Amino acid sequence: MEINEWINTRLPLVVRELEESILNDFSSMAEDGLDLAGRNDIYQVLDDMLAALFPGYYSKEKVPAGEMNFFLGDLLRHISFKLYRHIRDAFKYRCIKDKCEHCDCETRAGEVLMRLMEGLAGIRAVMLEDIRAALEGDPAAKSLDEIVLSYPCIEAIATYRIAHMLYELDVPIIPRIMAERAHSRTGIDIHPGAKIGPHFFIDHGTGVVIGETTTIGRNVKLYQGVTLGALSPFDKDGRPAKGVKRHPDIQDDVIIYANATILGGTTVIGKGAIIGANTWITSSVPPGAVVGRDGGH
C-alpha cells in the first residue's frame, strides 16, 4: 500500500482508535477535568518562586536593593494569581474523582495559597541553613554565591521545601509536578512527602532518591547515588502497600556516602552514624556507628 493511500484510508482508523482510548480512560480529558497543559505553567510559577526566594540568582535580571520591594511585590502578586488557579483546579479535579459534593474548592485553594505565601520567608531561612551546610561540607566550595548559582542540590532542595509545604496542605498532583521537574533537571529525586530537617546537604547529587515516608534530621549529608527507599511491602492481595511507613529514618548529624542503599520503614540510622559507600542496609544502625562496605559495624 502506498503511503498516500494509507494516510487516506488507514490513518483515520488510528485516529479514531486513539481518540476512543483517550476519552474513555482519562477523566482529565473531560471538560471539567484537570488542565494537564497547565504543567508548563506550574513550572513557570515554580521558577518565579525560586526567583522570589533568591533574587538575582534565579531571577532573569539583577535586582537592585532599592527596587527589591517593588520586584517582590509584583512577582508575588503574579505568583498568587496563577498558583491559586492551579491549586483550585487540582482540588476540583480530586473532588470530581472522589464524587465529593461538600468541598469549597475556592476557599480551600485560597487558604493554601495564603499559607504558602506567608511561609516563604521561613522556607528561605531554612534554605540559608542548607546553603551554609554546603559551604561547610564541601571543601571545594568557595562562596555562598557559587553554591546557589551552580550546585544542583540547591534547586532540588528549594523545590522540595516548596512542594513539601503544598503536600502537607493536602494539595493533590502539584507537589509531584514540582518535585519531578527538579528531578529531571538535577538528577535528585526527593518525594514531597519526605520530612527533611535544616542544614541539609547533598554533595554532587546525581542519582539520589529520597522516598515519600523518609524522615531526615538536622545536619545530614548525602553523597551521589544514595537511595533512601522502600522494601516494597505488599498487601494481602499481593499489591504494593500504600499508606504505611515504607522508608527509613535518618537521625541528626548522619553522613551517608556514595551509592549507599538504605531500605525499610523500620530502619533507623542513629544520630552521628557514618554509612560507607556502596553499602546495603535493611536494619537499624545505632548512634555513632560506622558501617563499612560489607555492612558490618
N, C-alpha and C positions, 0 to 999 in steps of 0.2 A: 504494500500500500504506500502510495506517495505521501510525503509529509503534508502537502496541502489538503489532500483528501482526508487524511487522519484528523487534521485540525478542524475540518468542516463537519466530519461525521462522528468521530470518536471522542474528541476533546469535550464537547458538550456533555457527554455521559460522565466524564471525570468530574466536570464542574458540578453537576447535579449530585453525584455521589458524595463529594466533599461538602457541599452545601448541606445536605441532609445530615451528615455526621456532625458538622459543627453546630447546627441549630438544635439538634436533639441532645447533644452531650454537654454543652456548656451554658449554664444559666447566665454566665457573664455576657453572653451574646444577646440576651433578651433586652428589650427596650429599656427596662428598669434595672438592668444588671450593672455590674461594676464596669467602669470605663477602663479597660486594660490599656488603652492608648495613653492613659494618664501616667503610666510608669515613667516615661521620659520627663514628664512634668514634675514628678516626685524627685527624680534625680536632680533637676534644676533647683527645686526647693532645698534639697539637701546641700547642694553646692552653696546656696545662699546662706544657709545656717552655718556652714563651716566658715564662710566669709564673715558672718556676724561674730563668731567666736574668735577668729583670728584675722582681723582686717589687715590688709597689706600682705598676707601670706596666701589666703585662699580667695581674696577679692581680685577683681580684674585690674584694679589700679591701686596705687598707694593712696592712703587716706591721711591727710594732714591732721594733726591733733585738733586744730581749730575747727575742723569740719566733721569730727567724729560723731558728735551728737546728731547732726543732720543726716550723715551717712547711715547710722544705725537706726534712726527713726524711720527713714524712708525704706530701708531694707526690711526691717521687722514688720512694718505695715504690709509690705508686699508679700512677705512670707505668710503672715497671718491670714490674709485674704485667700491665698492659694491653698495653703495647707488645711485650713478649715473646710474648704470644699471637698478635699480628698478624704479627710477624716470622716466627714458626714456621709459621703458616698460609701466608704468602707463599712460604716455602721449599718447603713441602709441595706447594703448587699448581704451582710450577715443576717439581718432581720428577715429578709426575703428567704434566704436559705433555711432559716430556723422557723419560718412561719410565725414570727413574733409580731404581735399586734398592739403591744403596750409600751414600746420604747419611744422616747422622744429623741430621735437621732440628732436633730439640730441642736437641742440643748446639751446632749452628751458631747457632741463634737466641740461646741463652744467651751465647755468646761475643760476638756482635754487640751484644747489649743491654749487656753489661758494658763493652765498648769505648766505646760511645756515652755511657753514663752517666759513665764516667771521663774522657771528653773534654769534658764540658760546661764545666768551668772554663776550658779552653783556648779553646773556642768563644766564651765570654763575653769573654775577654781580647782576642780578635781583634775582636769586636763593639765593644768600647770604643774601639778604634782607628778603626773605621768611623764611630762616632758623633762622635769628635773631628774626623774628616775633614769631616763635615757642618758642624760648628761653624766650622771654619777655612775651608771652601769656600763657605759661604753667608752673605753679609753681612746677610741678613735674620734669621738665627738669633740668638736672644738667650741661649740657655742649652742645656746638655745635656738638661735635663728637657724643654724644649719639643721638642727633636728626637725623643727617644724616644717622647713622648706623641703627637706629631702628624705626623711625617714618614713617609709610606708606605714609603720605601726601607728604613727600619729593620726593619719587619716582613718585607719581601721578602728582605732580605739575611740576617737572622737565620734565616728559614725555609730559605733556600738553604744556609746553613752547616750546619744540622742535616741537611737532606736530602742534601747532598753527602757527609757522613760515612757515611750509610747506603748511598749509591750506591757509594762507594769500598769498602765492606764487602760489596758484591755482593748487597744486598737487592733483590729484584725488587718492582716496582709501587709500594711505599710511598713511595719518594722522589718519584716523579712525582705521586702523590696530594697530597703536601705542597706541592710546587712549584706545581702548578696551582691549589691552594687560594689560595696567596699571589698568583698571577697574577690570579685572579678578584677578589680583594679590593683589590689595589693597582694593577692595570694593568701590572705589571712582570713579565716572563716570563723567568725565569732557569732554564735546564735544570740539574738537579742534577749533571750530569756536568761542567759547566764548572769550570775551575780559576781561582779568584779570590784574589788576594793581599789583605793587610790594608790598612787606611786607604783604603777604597773608598767612594765617594760617588756616588749617583745623584740629581741635582737635579731636582725636580718628578716625574720618573719615568714618567709615563703613556706607554705605548707602547714602552717599552724591551724589546728582545728580545736575549737572550744565548744562543747555541746550545750544543749539547752538548760540542763539542770546542774551544770557545773557551778560551784562556788569557789571563788578565789579571794584570799585575804589581802592584807596590805603588804606592799613592798615585795611583790612576787616578780620574778624574772624568768621568761621563757626564751628558748632559742628556736631556730627554724625547725620545722618538721615535727614539733611536739603535737601529740594528739591527746586531748582530754575527752575521752569518748565513752561509749556505752558498750555493754556486753550483749547487746541485742536481746533483752528479756522478751519472752513470748507469753501470750495469754493461753488460756485453756484450749483455744481453737487453733493454736499454732501461729497466730499473727503477732507482729511486734507490739509489745505492750505500750500504751500511752498513758500519760497522766501519773507516772510513777517516777521516783528518783532513779535516774539511769547513769548519771555522770559523776565523776569524783569530786571531793572537796580538797582544796589546796589551802592550807593554813598560811599564816603570815610568814614572810621572810624566807620563802622557799625559792630555790633555783632549780630549774629543770633544763637539762642540756639537750642538744640537738637530737631529734628523731626518737625521743623517748615516747612511749605509748603507755598511758595510764587509763585504765578502764574500770567502770563499775560504779553503781550508785552507793555502795557501802564502803568504797575505797577512800581512805583519808590519808593525805600526805601531811605529816605533822609539822608543826612550827619549826622553821630553821633547817629542814631537811634539804639535802642535796641529792638530786636524781641524775645519775650519769647518762651519757649519750647512749642511744640505741637500746635502752632498757625496756622491758615489757613487764608491767606491774598491774596485778589484778587484786591485790590485797593491801591493807593499810601499812603505812610506814611510820614508825614512831618519831616524835620530835627529835630534831638534831641528827638523825641518822644520815649516813652516806651510802647510797645504793649504787653499786657498780654495774657494769655491763651485764654481768651474769645474774643480776637480780639479787645478789647477796648483800647483806648489810655490813 
